[in-house]
Amino acid sequence: MKLFTIHKDGKLTPYTEQVFKNSNQEADLEVLLEKNPEYFFEGSNVLIIGRQVTTNLNTFIDLLGTDKSGNTVVIELKRAKTPRETIAQLLEYASFIETLDYAQLNTIFQDYYREENNLDDYHQQFFKNQSDEKVSFNKSTRLIIVAQEISREIQQTAQYLQNKGFDIYCMEFKYFETPAGEKIITSDLTVGNENFIQRPVQSASLPKVDQQQFLSFLDKNGSQVFQPIFEFAAKKGLVFRWGSKGFSLNLELNTGFVGLFFGYPPSSVFKQSIYTGFEEITKKVNNPENIITFYREEIKKLEFFVTAKSNLKWVIEKSYTKEEINGFLDIVDKVAVKIEENGLK
């Protein structure tokens, strides 16, 4: 494949194909793919939930994801030509992933995103699933090899496995640079193209944000709501636990933390919003039913929270009065007192 820049005078400047490994590490390819799955997997987006995931054999899966239906996606990356053992690696990883239940996948997801919200909720927002019906995760596993050059041996073996019913694909990428230093990357499925396009533990982590970064992400309406929250938390001695996008606001007791609610900026799949922490209370607090009932009934009185599966959410898209914001914080304060009175499990 040849690529050219067309200048105003009609002249062409060629992009020169480069050997990716000469100027990039395999980690660079991981970053490209984990940040841009929608471009590599056009027509079948993938939510990346783990990177360098440790298996029971102490080997490492480059990237782990899920598709819209909750099926797992195992991605093996090679920055140059695929060695002969690539297929064996991928099948070994698949044998491990097949054994994982939702709780284990959720742990991988939470380690990766450094978030305390659940994979199920994040998955629904990422794929914009309208139904509240829960997805059944890991019913099957898709295997994907991404490399600058897929060898004939790997393509032939992958095609054989696909013919035998394995959900396996090979994707080649090309890497180009212009004399001016511009870079371009292309991708093409060499095994499984038609089927792929038509088909509707421990992990490395994304970097955490902090309060200053979080505030910089907000629009005017978000700043109006979240700034009083930070002031409220400091006054009450509550603890922020930061993730890759947002935070959980926690009450700290002698035996641990319990999340009261979660906050997200506009760039999150949850949009600029606040989510209640009913699951956290159920999981960690004694006699949680009465506390959650109180929390839910009081929040509903505010009239700007809506149902979000088992929780309630406040999508911050307009201006709110100080009274409305303080009304929410007063409820949170009362919930924290009830949690202290009941204690953690």
C-alpha positions as CSV (number, residue, x, y, z in Angstrom):
1,M,0.0,0.0,0.0
2,K,1.3,3.5,-0.9
3,L,0.0,6.6,0.8
4,F,0.6,10.2,-0.3
5,T,0.0,13.7,1.0
6,I,-1.6,15.9,-1.7
7,H,-0.2,19.5,-1.6
8,K,-2.0,22.6,-2.9
9,D,0.3,22.7,-5.9
10,G,-0.7,19.2,-6.8
11,K,2.6,17.6,-5.7
12,L,2.6,14.3,-3.8
13,T,4.7,13.5,-0.8
14,P,4.9,9.8,-0.1
15,Y,4.4,8.3,3.3
16,T,7.2,5.8,3.8
17,E,6.3,2.5,5.4
18,Q,8.3,1.9,8.6
19,V,9.1,-1.1,10.7
20,F,7.1,-0.3,13.8
21,K,9.5,-2.1,16.2
22,N,12.4,0.1,15.1
23,S,11.1,3.1,16.9
24,N,8.3,1.7,19.2
25,Q,7.9,-0.8,22.0
26,E,5.1,-3.3,22.2
27,A,3.7,-1.2,25.0
28,D,3.3,1.6,22.5
29,L,1.1,-0.6,20.4
30,E,-0.9,-1.6,23.5
31,V,-1.6,2.1,24.3
32,L,-2.7,2.8,20.7
33,L,-5.1,0.0,20.7
34,E,-6.5,0.4,24.2
35,K,-7.2,4.1,23.6
36,N,-8.7,3.6,20.1
37,P,-10.5,0.3,20.0
38,E,-13.4,1.8,17.9
39,Y,-11.0,2.4,15.0
40,F,-9.2,-1.0,15.1
41,F,-12.5,-2.9,15.5
42,E,-14.8,-0.8,13.3
43,G,-18.3,-2.3,13.3
44,S,-17.7,-4.3,16.4
45,N,-16.4,-2.1,19.2
46,V,-14.5,-3.5,22.2
47,L,-14.4,-2.3,25.8
48,I,-10.9,-2.8,27.1
49,I,-11.1,-4.0,30.7
50,G,-7.5,-5.1,31.4
51,R,-3.9,-4.7,30.3
52,Q,-1.1,-7.2,31.0
53,V,-3.6,-9.4,32.8
54,T,-1.8,-12.1,34.8
55,T,-2.9,-15.7,34.2
56,N,-2.8,-18.7,36.5
57,L,0.4,-19.7,34.7
58,N,2.0,-16.4,35.5
59,T,1.9,-15.3,31.8
60,F,0.4,-12.0,30.7
61,I,-2.4,-11.2,28.3
62,D,-1.6,-8.0,26.4
63,L,-5.2,-6.7,26.4
64,L,-8.5,-8.1,27.6
65,G,-11.9,-6.7,26.6
66,T,-15.5,-7.4,26.2
67,D,-17.9,-6.9,23.3
68,K,-21.4,-5.5,23.5
69,S,-22.9,-8.9,24.4
70,G,-20.5,-9.4,27.3
71,N,-18.3,-12.0,25.5
72,T,-14.6,-11.7,26.4
73,V,-12.0,-10.6,23.8
74,V,-8.4,-11.7,24.2
75,I,-5.9,-9.6,22.2
76,E,-2.3,-10.6,21.5
77,L,-0.1,-7.9,20.1
78,K,3.1,-8.3,18.1
79,R,5.0,-5.1,16.9
80,A,6.7,-7.0,14.1
81,K,6.1,-10.4,12.5
82,T,4.2,-13.1,14.4
83,P,6.3,-16.0,15.7
84,R,5.1,-19.6,15.3
85,E,4.1,-19.8,19.0
86,T,1.6,-17.0,18.8
87,I,-1.4,-19.3,18.3
88,A,-0.3,-21.5,21.2
89,Q,0.0,-18.4,23.4
90,L,-3.5,-17.2,22.5
91,L,-5.1,-20.6,23.2
92,E,-3.4,-20.8,26.5
93,Y,-4.8,-17.4,27.5
94,A,-8.3,-18.5,26.3
95,S,-8.1,-21.6,28.5
96,F,-7.6,-19.3,31.5
97,I,-10.2,-16.6,30.6
98,E,-12.8,-19.3,30.0
99,T,-12.7,-20.2,33.8
100,L,-13.4,-16.6,35.0
101,D,-16.8,-15.6,36.4
102,Y,-18.2,-12.2,36.5
103,A,-16.7,-11.3,39.9
104,Q,-13.2,-12.1,38.6
105,L,-13.8,-10.1,35.5
106,N,-15.1,-7.2,37.6
107,T,-11.9,-7.3,39.8
108,I,-9.8,-7.1,36.6
109,F,-11.9,-4.2,35.4
110,Q,-11.7,-2.3,38.8
111,D,-7.9,-2.9,39.0
112,Y,-7.4,-1.6,35.5
113,Y,-9.6,1.5,35.8
114,R,-8.9,2.0,39.5
115,E,-12.7,2.5,39.9
116,E,-15.1,1.1,42.4
117,N,-18.1,1.1,40.1
118,N,-19.0,-2.2,38.5
119,L,-18.2,-3.6,35.1
120,D,-21.9,-4.2,34.5
121,D,-22.8,-0.5,34.9
122,Y,-19.7,0.7,33.0
123,H,-20.4,-1.8,30.2
124,Q,-24.0,-0.5,29.8
125,Q,-22.9,3.1,29.5
126,F,-20.0,2.3,27.1
127,F,-22.2,0.4,24.7
128,K,-25.2,2.6,25.4
129,N,-27.4,-0.4,26.1
130,Q,-31.0,0.9,26.6
131,S,-32.3,-2.2,28.4
132,D,-31.9,-2.7,32.2
133,E,-31.5,-6.4,31.6
134,K,-28.2,-7.6,32.8
135,V,-25.6,-8.8,30.3
136,S,-24.4,-12.4,30.8
137,F,-20.6,-12.0,30.7
138,N,-18.0,-14.5,29.3
139,K,-20.4,-16.8,27.5
140,S,-17.7,-17.1,24.8
141,T,-14.3,-15.8,24.0
142,R,-13.0,-14.0,20.9
143,L,-9.3,-14.3,20.1
144,I,-7.5,-11.6,18.1
145,I,-3.9,-11.4,16.9
146,V,-2.7,-7.9,15.9
147,A,0.7,-7.6,14.3
148,Q,2.6,-5.6,11.6
149,E,3.0,-8.8,9.7
150,I,0.9,-12.0,10.1
151,S,2.9,-14.9,8.9
152,R,1.4,-17.4,6.4
153,E,1.7,-20.1,9.0
154,I,-0.3,-18.1,11.6
155,Q,-2.9,-17.1,9.0
156,Q,-3.4,-20.7,7.8
157,T,-3.6,-22.1,11.4
158,A,-6.0,-19.3,12.4
159,Q,-8.2,-20.0,9.4
160,Y,-8.2,-23.7,10.2
161,L,-9.3,-23.0,13.8
162,Q,-12.0,-20.6,12.6
163,N,-13.3,-23.3,10.2
164,K,-13.5,-25.6,13.3
165,G,-15.6,-23.1,15.2
166,F,-13.0,-21.0,17.0
167,D,-13.8,-17.2,17.2
168,I,-10.3,-16.1,16.1
169,Y,-9.1,-13.2,13.9
170,C,-5.9,-11.9,12.5
171,M,-5.3,-8.2,12.0
172,E,-2.3,-6.6,10.2
173,F,-1.3,-3.0,10.6
174,K,0.9,-0.8,8.5
175,Y,2.9,2.1,9.9
176,F,4.0,5.1,7.8
177,E,5.8,8.4,8.3
178,T,6.3,11.5,6.1
179,P,9.5,13.4,5.8
180,A,7.9,16.0,8.1
181,G,7.4,13.4,10.8
182,E,3.7,12.9,10.4
183,K,2.6,9.3,11.3
184,I,-0.2,7.2,10.1
185,I,-1.4,3.6,10.9
186,T,-3.7,1.4,8.9
187,S,-5.3,-1.9,9.9
188,D,-6.8,-4.8,7.9
189,L,-8.3,-8.1,9.0
190,T,-6.6,-10.9,7.2
191,V,-8.5,-13.7,8.8
192,G,-12.2,-13.5,9.7
193,N,-12.9,-10.2,8.0
194,E,-16.5,-10.9,6.8
195,N,-17.6,-12.6,10.0
196,F,-16.0,-10.0,12.2
197,I,-17.6,-7.0,10.5
198,Q,-21.0,-8.6,10.5
199,R,-21.1,-9.8,14.1
200,P,-23.1,-7.3,15.8
201,V,-6.6,-11.7,38.5
202,Q,-4.5,-8.8,38.0
203,S,-4.1,-6.0,35.5
204,A,-2.0,-3.0,34.8
205,S,-3.8,0.3,35.5
206,L,-4.7,3.5,33.8
207,P,-3.3,6.5,35.6
208,K,-5.4,8.0,38.4
209,V,-6.8,11.6,38.2
210,D,-6.7,13.9,41.2
211,Q,-8.9,16.7,42.4
212,Q,-7.2,19.4,40.4
213,Q,-7.4,17.4,37.1
214,F,-11.0,16.4,37.8
215,L,-12.0,20.0,38.3
216,S,-10.3,21.0,35.0
217,F,-12.5,18.5,33.2
218,L,-15.8,20.0,34.3
219,D,-18.0,22.5,32.6
220,K,-19.6,25.5,34.4
221,N,-22.5,23.4,35.7
222,G,-20.3,20.7,36.9
223,S,-18.0,23.1,38.8
224,Q,-21.0,24.6,40.4
225,V,-21.9,21.2,41.9
226,F,-18.6,19.5,42.6
227,Q,-16.8,22.4,44.2
228,P,-19.2,22.4,47.2
229,I,-18.8,18.6,47.4
230,F,-15.0,19.0,47.8
231,E,-15.6,21.6,50.5
232,F,-18.2,19.3,52.2
233,A,-15.8,16.3,52.2
234,A,-13.0,18.3,53.7
235,K,-15.3,19.6,56.5
236,K,-16.7,16.2,57.3
237,G,-13.4,14.3,57.0
238,L,-14.6,12.1,54.1
239,V,-12.1,10.4,51.8
240,F,-11.8,10.6,48.0
241,R,-10.6,7.4,46.2
242,W,-9.6,8.4,42.7
243,G,-10.0,6.3,39.6
244,S,-8.9,6.9,36.0
245,K,-11.8,9.3,35.3
246,G,-13.7,10.0,38.5
247,F,-13.9,9.3,42.2
248,S,-15.8,7.6,45.0
249,L,-16.5,9.6,48.2
250,N,-15.9,7.4,51.2
251,L,-16.6,7.3,54.9
252,E,-13.6,5.8,56.6
253,L,-14.2,3.6,59.7
254,N,-11.7,1.6,61.7
255,T,-12.4,-1.6,59.7
256,G,-12.4,0.0,56.2
257,F,-14.0,2.3,53.7
258,V,-17.5,2.5,52.3
259,G,-18.4,4.5,49.2
260,L,-21.3,7.0,49.7
261,F,-21.5,8.0,46.0
262,F,-19.5,8.3,42.8
263,G,-18.6,11.4,40.7
264,Y,-17.7,11.5,37.0
265,P,-16.6,14.3,34.6
266,P,-18.1,14.9,31.1
267,S,-15.4,12.7,29.4
268,S,-16.6,9.6,31.3
269,V,-19.0,7.1,29.8
270,F,-21.3,8.1,32.7
271,K,-21.1,11.7,31.5
272,Q,-20.9,14.5,34.1
273,S,-22.8,12.8,36.9
274,I,-23.2,11.5,40.4
275,Y,-24.2,7.9,41.2
276,T,-25.4,6.6,44.5
277,G,-23.4,3.8,46.2
278,F,-26.1,1.4,47.2
279,E,-24.0,-1.7,46.2
280,E,-21.1,-0.5,48.4
281,I,-23.5,-0.1,51.4
282,T,-25.1,-3.5,50.8
283,K,-21.7,-5.2,50.6
284,K,-20.0,-3.5,53.5
285,V,-22.5,-2.2,56.1
286,N,-24.5,-4.0,58.8
287,N,-28.3,-3.8,58.3
288,P,-28.0,-2.1,54.9
289,E,-31.6,-2.4,53.9
290,N,-32.9,0.4,56.2
291,I,-30.0,2.7,55.2
292,I,-30.6,2.2,51.5
293,T,-34.3,2.7,51.9
294,F,-33.7,6.0,53.6
295,Y,-31.1,7.1,51.1
296,R,-33.3,6.2,48.1
297,E,-36.4,7.8,49.4
298,E,-34.7,11.1,50.4
299,I,-32.8,11.3,47.1
300,K,-36.0,10.8,45.1
301,K,-37.5,13.9,46.9
302,L,-34.8,16.0,45.2
303,E,-36.5,15.3,41.8
304,F,-33.3,15.6,39.7
305,F,-32.0,12.0,40.3
306,V,-33.3,9.3,37.9
307,T,-33.1,5.5,38.1
308,A,-29.9,3.8,36.9
309,K,-30.4,0.1,37.3
310,S,-30.2,-0.6,41.1
311,N,-28.8,2.9,41.8
312,L,-29.9,6.5,41.2
313,K,-28.0,9.0,39.1
314,W,-27.8,12.8,38.8
315,V,-26.7,13.9,35.3
316,I,-25.5,17.4,35.7
317,E,-26.5,19.2,32.5
318,K,-27.8,22.5,33.9
319,S,-27.4,25.0,36.7
320,Y,-28.5,24.1,40.2
321,T,-29.2,26.3,43.2
322,K,-27.2,26.2,46.4
323,E,-30.3,24.9,48.2
324,E,-30.5,22.0,45.8
325,I,-26.9,21.1,46.1
326,N,-26.9,21.4,49.9
327,G,-30.1,19.3,50.0
328,F,-28.1,16.5,48.4
329,L,-25.1,16.9,50.8
330,D,-27.4,16.9,53.8
331,I,-28.8,13.5,52.8
332,V,-25.2,12.2,52.3
333,D,-24.3,13.5,55.8
334,K,-27.3,11.7,57.3
335,V,-26.5,8.5,55.5
336,A,-22.9,8.6,56.8
337,V,-24.2,9.0,60.3
338,K,-26.4,5.9,59.9
339,I,-23.5,3.9,58.6
340,E,-21.4,4.9,61.6
341,E,-24.2,3.8,63.9
342,N,-24.5,0.4,62.2
343,G,-20.8,-0.2,61.5
344,L,-19.2,-2.3,58.8
345,K,-19.5,-6.1,58.4
